[in-house]
Amino acid sequence: MPKTQPVTDPFEDFGDVADLAQGLADADPAVRRVAVLALAETADPEAVPHLARAATDADPDVRRQAALSLGGFDGTETAAALAGALADPDRSVAAAAAESLTELKDASAGRPLLPLAGHADAFVRAAALRALRGLRLPEALGPAVAALGDAEPAVRAQGVGVIAYLKREETLPSLIAATRDTDSEVRRAAIGGLAFSRHASAVEAIAGALRDPEWSVRETAAEALGRAGNPEAAEVLIAALDDPAWQVRQKALRSLGRLKARRAVPTVLAALSDAMAGLRKEAAAALGEIADPAARAGLEGIANDPDPDVRKTARWALERLAA
C-alpha cells in the first residue's frame, strides 16, 4: 500500500512579506488564497498593500479571504481597501468587508468611508455608517444626519448609531425626531442613543417611548431611563411595572434600582411575588440597590425562594441593607 504524501505548506520556507506576496501572482487561486492567509498571519503592516491587491483578485474566494484578513489591520490604507471591497459585486466579499470594517479603531481610518455613506447601494451605505459609528469621527456627523432621511430603515438606524456615539447635545433634535420613525428598529436605536443626555427633552422623549406599540421599543426605553440617570424618570418606570411585556417590566425594575428610587419600593416589593423567577430576582436586586430598610421584611420573605438565583440575590440585598 503506497504511503500518503504529507501535506506541505507552499510558503513554509518563505522568509518575509515580500516573499509571501509572490504567491499572489500564482495561476492557481487556491495558492493565492493560501498566500493571503500567510500574509495575514505575519501581522506585519507591510502586508496591507498586498492584501489590498488581493482584495481585487479575479477569484471571489481570494477576494473574500483578503477582506476577512484585512480585519486584523488598522489604518487609512486598510480602510480604503475595505471600502473598495464593500462594493464588490459578490455579496460574500462585500459582507466580509463590512465585518472587517467594524474592527477599525483608528478614527482617521474613517475618512475613506465618508463618501460611501452616499453610495447607490443601501447595503454599502449601512455598512459604511456602521463602521463609522465606533470610530467617533466628527466629520461623520453630516452624513449620519443626512442618512436619517434615507428610504432604507437599515441605513437610518446606522445613521442614528453614528449620531448617538458622538454624544453631542446639539444632535438631540435629530435623535428625538428619529424616535418617531416609522420603523421600530430606528426608534429603538434613537431611544438608546438619547441615554447619554440628561436634558429634559431627551428624558421626555425616552419616557414617551414607554407607550410605543412595540414591546422591544418600550424595553429599550425602560433601560435607557436608568442609564440616563435622571431621578425624575422614576414615576414613569413605576408605571411601566404594569407593562404586559415581562421584558419591559424587567428593565424597569433594573432602572429603578440604578436610580435608587425609594418611592418605588412599595411597587418593587409587590414584584417579589411575581410568577417569573427572573422578575423576582430583578426586584430583589433593585431593592438591594435602593437599600431602603422598608424592604427588609419583603426580602426576608423570599430568602428561601425555590429558585437559587432569587435566594442568592435576596440574601445579597439583605446584606446591603445591613451595611
Residue pairs with C-beta under 8 A, 6 or more apart in sequence:
9 34
9 38
10 23
10 31
10 34
11 19
11 20
11 23
11 34
11 35
11 38
14 20
14 22
14 23
14 38
17 39
17 42
17 44
17 46
17 47
17 50
20 35
20 38
20 39
20 42
20 47
20 50
21 35
21 39
21 47
21 50
22 35
23 31
23 32
23 34
23 35
23 38
24 32
24 35
24 36
24 50
24 53
24 54
24 57
25 32
26 32
26 35
29 57
29 58
29 59
29 61
29 62
32 54
32 57
32 59
32 62
33 59
33 61
33 62
33 65
35 54
36 51
36 54
36 62
36 65
36 66
36 69
37 65
37 69
39 47
39 50
39 51
39 54
39 69
40 47
40 51
40 69
40 72
43 72
45 73
45 75
47 73
48 70
48 73
48 75
48 77
48 78
48 81
49 77
51 66
51 69
51 70
51 73
51 81
52 66
52 70
52 77
52 78
52 80
52 81
52 84
54 62
54 63
54 65
54 66
54 69
55 63
55 66
55 67
55 70
55 81
55 82
55 84
55 85
55 93
55 97
56 63
56 84
57 63
57 66
60 88
60 90
60 92
60 93
63 85
63 88
63 90
63 93
64 90
64 92
64 93
64 96
65 96
66 81
66 85
67 82
67 85
67 88
67 93
67 96
67 97
67 100
68 96
68 99
68 100
70 78
70 81
70 82
70 85
70 97
70 100
71 99
71 100
71 101
71 103
72 103
74 103
74 104
74 105
74 106
74 109
75 106
75 108
75 109
76 106
76 108
76 109
76 111
76 112
78 104
78 109
79 101
79 104
79 109
79 110
79 111
79 112
79 113
79 131
80 112
82 97
82 100
82 101
83 97
83 101
83 112
83 113
83 116
83 128
85 93
85 94
85 96
85 97
86 94
86 97
86 98
86 101
86 116
86 124
86 127
86 128
87 94
87 116
87 119
87 121
87 124
88 94
88 97
91 123
94 123
94 124
94 127
97 127
98 123
98 127
98 130
98 131
101 113
101 127
101 128
101 130
101 131
102 130
102 131
102 134
104 110
104 131
104 134
104 135
105 134
105 135
106 135
107 135
107 136
107 137
108 137
109 135
110 131
110 132
110 135
110 137
110 139
110 140
111 137
111 139
113 128
113 131
113 132
114 128
114 132
114 137
114 139
114 140
114 143
116 124
116 125
116 127
116 128
117 125
117 128
117 129
117 132
117 140
117 143
117 144
117 146
117 147
118 125
118 143
118 146
119 125
119 128
122 150
122 151
122 152
122 154
122 155
125 147
125 150
125 152
125 155
125 158
126 152
126 154
126 155
126 157
126 158
129 140
129 143
129 144
129 147
129 155
129 158
129 159
129 161
129 162
130 158
130 161
132 140
132 143
132 144
132 162
133 158
133 161
133 162
133 164
133 165
134 165
136 165
136 166
138 166
140 162
140 166
141 162
141 163
141 166
141 168
141 171
143 159
143 162
144 159
144 160
144 162
144 163
144 166
145 159
145 163
145 171
145 174
146 159
147 155
147 156
147 158
147 159
147 162
148 156
148 159
148 160
148 163
148 174
148 177
148 178
149 156
150 156
150 159
153 181
153 182
153 183
153 185
153 186
154 185
156 178
156 181
156 183
156 186
157 183
157 185
157 186
157 189
160 175
160 178
160 186
160 189
160 190
160 193
161 189
161 193
163 171
163 174
163 175
163 193
164 175
164 189
164 190
164 192
164 193
164 194
164 196
165 193
167 196
167 197
169 197
169 199
172 194
172 197
172 199
172 201
172 202
175 190
175 193
175 194
175 202
175 205
176 190
176 194
176 201
176 202
176 205
178 186
178 187
178 189
178 190
178 193
179 187
179 190
179 191
179 194
179 205
179 206
179 208
179 209
180 187
181 187
181 190
184 212
184 214
184 216
184 217
187 209
187 212
187 214
187 217
188 214
188 216
188 217
188 220
191 205
191 206
191 209
191 217
191 220
191 221
191 224
192 220
192 223
192 224
194 202
194 205
194 206
194 224
194 228
195 202
195 206
195 223
195 224
195 225
195 227
195 228
196 228
197 228
198 228
198 229
198 230
202 228
203 225
203 228
203 230
203 232
203 233
206 221
206 224
206 225
206 228
206 233
207 221
207 225
207 233
207 236
209 217
209 218
209 220
209 221
210 218
210 221
210 222
210 236
210 239
210 240
210 243
210 248
211 218
212 218
212 221
215 243
215 244
215 245
215 247
215 248
216 247
218 240
218 243
218 245
218 248
219 245
219 247
219 248
219 251
220 251
222 237
222 240
222 243
222 248
222 251
222 252
222 254
222 255
223 251
223 254
223 255
225 233
225 236
225 237
225 255
225 259
226 233
226 237
226 251
226 254
226 255
226 256
226 257
226 258
226 259
227 255
227 258
229 258
229 259
230 259
231 259
231 261
233 255
233 259
234 256
234 259
234 261
234 263
234 264
235 263
237 252
237 255
237 256
237 259
237 261
237 264
238 252
238 256
238 261
238 263
238 264
238 267
240 248
240 249
240 252
241 249
241 252
241 253
241 267
241 268
241 271
242 249
243 249
243 252
246 276
246 278
246 279
249 271
249 279
250 278
250 279
250 282
253 268
253 271
253 279
253 282
253 283
253 285
253 286
254 282
254 285
254 286
256 264
256 268
256 286
256 290
257 268
257 282
257 285
257 286
257 287
257 288
257 289
257 290
258 289
260 289
260 290
260 291
261 290
262 290
262 292
264 286
264 290
265 287
265 290
265 292
265 294
265 295
268 283
268 286
268 287
268 290
268 295
269 283
269 287
269 295
269 298
271 279
271 280
271 282
271 283
272 280
272 283
272 284
272 287
272 298
272 299
272 301
272 302
273 280
274 280
274 283
277 305
277 306
277 307
277 309
277 310
280 302
280 305
280 307
280 310
281 307
281 309
281 310
281 313
284 299
284 302
284 310
284 313
284 314
284 316
284 317
285 313
285 316
285 317
287 295
287 298
287 299
287 317
288 299
288 313
288 316
288 317
288 318
288 319
288 320
288 321
289 320
291 320
291 321
291 323
292 321
293 321
295 317
295 321
296 318
296 321
299 314
299 317
299 318
299 321
300 314
300 318
302 310
302 311
302 314
303 311
303 314
303 315
303 318
304 311
305 311
305 314
